[in-house]
Amino acid sequence: MLNTSPAWRLKLMLAVLCAHMSACSTTYDLPASASALPVPALPRSARQPEQPAQCLPTCSANAASDDENWRNSLMKAMGQASTVKLDTTR
């Protein structure tokens, strides 16, 4: 069983406070040589493919609209399903 004595709680709160304060006390400065390193280009296999010519900007807008409509219909269905009232008293 979990120890819930007042002394244990105080020790826990002090430990958490010390952890938070020590995290805020240190600053990490990168050496100048680290920021000057070049970033290599992605290999061709890791790059996203070019967008095909037949794709129109309205295509993704329509897909986003369909997703939003589907999400709204699910939310309505969930709202109707949650009409059951739960008794939280013991």
C-alpha positions, 0 to 999 in steps of 0.5 A, a space after each residue: 500500500 502507498 505510504 501517505 503519511 504527512 512526512 512522506 508527502 513533504 519529502 515528495 513535494 521537496 524532491 519535486 521542487 528541487 527537481 524543478 528548480 535544478 532544471 531551471 538553474 542550468 543553461 546549455 550553450 552550444 559551442 560555436 563549432 556546433 552551430 557551424 556544422 553543415 546539415 547534409 541533404 536528405 538522400 533521395 529515398 528519404 524525400 517526399 515525392 513531387 506532387 503529380 500534375 493532376 493534383 489540384 489545390 482544391 483536392 486537398 481542400 475537399 479532402 479536409 472538408 470531407 474529414 471535418 464532416 465525418 468528424 462532426 457526424 461522429 461527434 453527433 453520434 457520440 453525443 446521442 450515445 452519451 445520453 446515459 446518466 451515470 450515478 457517481 455517488 456511492 
